[in-house]
Amino acid sequence: RAFDNFDIAKVAAYPPSKVTSLLKSPGEGSAVIVKNRGKIESVIRNAKLSLQAAEEYGSFCKFLWSFVKGRPKVNRWKNMKRIPVVTKEAMEMSKELKKRGFGFVGPTICYALMQSIGMVNDHPVNSPQWKRVNDIVERRFGK
């Protein structure tokens, strides 16, 4: 609710007064946002920059997926301890986002994003989650 259901165009158009109202917004549990001016301003700036990248690449999705060449990276970790917190691709994404002016986009955050949207299958190879994600990848992209 605080960010118009994450409608990027709406968030990108927020006036400065919206930052103040978001800092004062009430809420409990999942309705609460971090009351940090820098982070809120960054969300708005990142929304604007996302629209610019989308214009350049055809979609923001295409921009993000360019860091894995349009295909999920399927890892084969034997256990959780082996799973990295950053990778070369995440560092490249972070560097490019920062170069474009995005904020709060360090490599650990970028790698978490990559994992959460399916750009990387980092489940341990012997887990049901790895097989489920790998099956989706193979159906969508082939072996």
C-alpha positions as CSV (number, residue, x, y, z in Angstrom):
1,R,0.0,0.0,0.0
2,A,2.7,2.5,0.9
3,F,4.2,2.4,-2.6
4,D,1.0,2.0,-4.7
5,N,1.4,-1.8,-5.0
6,F,4.9,-1.2,-6.4
7,D,3.5,0.4,-9.6
8,I,6.9,1.7,-10.9
9,A,5.4,4.5,-13.0
10,K,3.4,5.8,-10.0
11,V,6.3,5.6,-7.6
12,A,8.6,7.3,-10.2
13,A,6.2,10.2,-10.3
14,Y,6.0,10.8,-6.5
15,P,6.6,14.4,-5.5
16,P,8.9,15.3,-2.6
17,S,5.9,15.7,-0.4
18,K,5.2,12.0,-0.7
19,V,8.5,11.2,1.1
20,T,7.3,13.2,4.1
21,S,3.9,11.4,4.1
22,L,5.6,8.0,3.9
23,L,7.9,8.9,6.8
24,K,4.9,9.7,8.9
25,S,2.8,6.7,7.7
26,P,1.3,4.5,10.4
27,G,1.1,0.8,10.2
28,E,1.7,-2.5,11.9
29,G,3.3,-5.8,10.8
30,S,3.6,-6.1,7.1
31,A,2.0,-2.7,6.6
32,V,5.0,-0.9,8.1
33,I,7.8,0.5,5.9
34,V,11.3,1.4,7.0
35,K,11.1,5.1,8.0
36,N,14.4,6.2,6.5
37,R,14.4,9.2,4.3
38,G,17.4,8.0,2.2
39,K,15.8,4.6,1.6
40,I,12.5,6.1,0.6
41,E,14.1,8.6,-1.7
42,S,16.1,5.7,-3.2
43,V,13.0,3.7,-3.9
44,I,11.6,6.7,-5.9
45,R,14.9,7.3,-7.7
46,N,15.3,3.6,-8.4
47,A,11.8,3.5,-9.9
48,K,12.7,6.4,-12.3
49,L,15.9,4.7,-13.3
50,S,14.1,1.3,-13.8
51,L,11.8,3.0,-16.3
52,Q,14.9,4.4,-18.1
53,A,16.6,1.0,-18.2
54,A,13.3,-0.5,-19.5
55,E,13.2,2.0,-22.3
56,E,16.7,1.2,-23.2
57,Y,16.4,-2.7,-23.1
58,G,12.7,-3.1,-24.0
59,S,11.9,-4.0,-20.4
60,F,13.5,-3.9,-17.0
61,C,13.3,-7.7,-16.9
62,K,15.5,-7.9,-20.0
63,F,18.0,-5.6,-18.4
64,L,18.2,-7.7,-15.3
65,W,18.3,-11.0,-17.2
66,S,21.2,-9.7,-19.3
67,F,23.5,-10.4,-16.4
68,V,22.9,-14.2,-16.8
69,K,22.6,-14.0,-20.6
70,G,18.9,-14.5,-20.5
71,R,19.0,-18.0,-19.0
72,P,18.9,-19.1,-15.3
73,K,22.2,-20.2,-13.8
74,V,21.7,-23.7,-12.4
75,N,24.2,-24.5,-9.6
76,R,24.8,-27.9,-8.1
77,W,25.7,-27.2,-4.5
78,K,25.9,-30.2,-2.3
79,N,25.0,-28.4,0.9
80,M,23.9,-25.0,2.1
81,K,27.4,-24.1,3.4
82,R,28.7,-24.0,-0.1
83,I,26.2,-21.5,-1.4
84,P,27.9,-18.1,-1.9
85,V,26.4,-14.8,-0.8
86,V,27.7,-13.0,-3.9
87,T,28.8,-14.0,-7.4
88,K,30.6,-12.4,-10.3
89,E,27.3,-11.8,-12.0
90,A,25.8,-10.1,-8.9
91,M,28.9,-7.9,-8.6
92,E,28.5,-6.9,-12.2
93,M,24.8,-6.2,-11.7
94,S,25.6,-4.1,-8.6
95,K,28.3,-2.1,-10.4
96,E,26.1,-1.4,-13.4
97,L,23.1,-0.4,-11.2
98,K,25.3,1.9,-9.2
99,K,26.8,3.4,-12.3
100,R,23.3,4.2,-13.5
101,G,22.5,5.9,-10.1
102,F,20.5,3.2,-8.3
103,G,20.9,3.1,-4.5
104,F,21.0,0.3,-2.0
105,V,22.0,-2.2,-4.6
106,G,25.1,-3.9,-3.3
107,P,26.2,-7.3,-4.6
108,T,24.6,-9.2,-1.8
109,I,21.2,-7.5,-2.4
110,C,21.6,-8.2,-6.1
111,Y,22.4,-11.8,-5.6
112,A,19.4,-12.2,-3.3
113,L,17.2,-10.7,-6.0
114,M,18.7,-13.0,-8.6
115,Q,17.9,-16.0,-6.4
116,S,14.4,-14.8,-5.6
117,I,13.3,-14.2,-9.2
118,G,14.8,-17.5,-10.5
119,M,17.9,-16.1,-12.3
120,V,19.9,-18.6,-10.1
121,N,18.9,-22.0,-8.7
122,D,21.0,-22.2,-5.6
123,H,19.1,-24.8,-3.7
124,P,21.2,-27.8,-2.6
125,V,21.1,-30.3,-5.5
126,N,19.6,-33.1,-3.4
127,S,16.7,-31.0,-2.3
128,P,13.1,-31.1,-3.7
129,Q,13.3,-27.4,-4.3
130,W,16.4,-27.8,-6.6
131,K,14.5,-30.4,-8.7
132,R,11.3,-28.3,-8.8
133,V,13.2,-25.2,-10.0
134,N,15.4,-27.2,-12.4
135,D,12.3,-28.8,-14.0
136,I,10.9,-25.3,-14.6
137,V,14.2,-24.2,-16.1
138,E,14.4,-27.2,-18.4
139,R,10.7,-26.8,-19.5
140,R,11.2,-23.1,-20.3
141,F,14.8,-23.2,-21.7
142,G,15.6,-26.8,-22.5
143,K,18.4,-28.8,-21.1
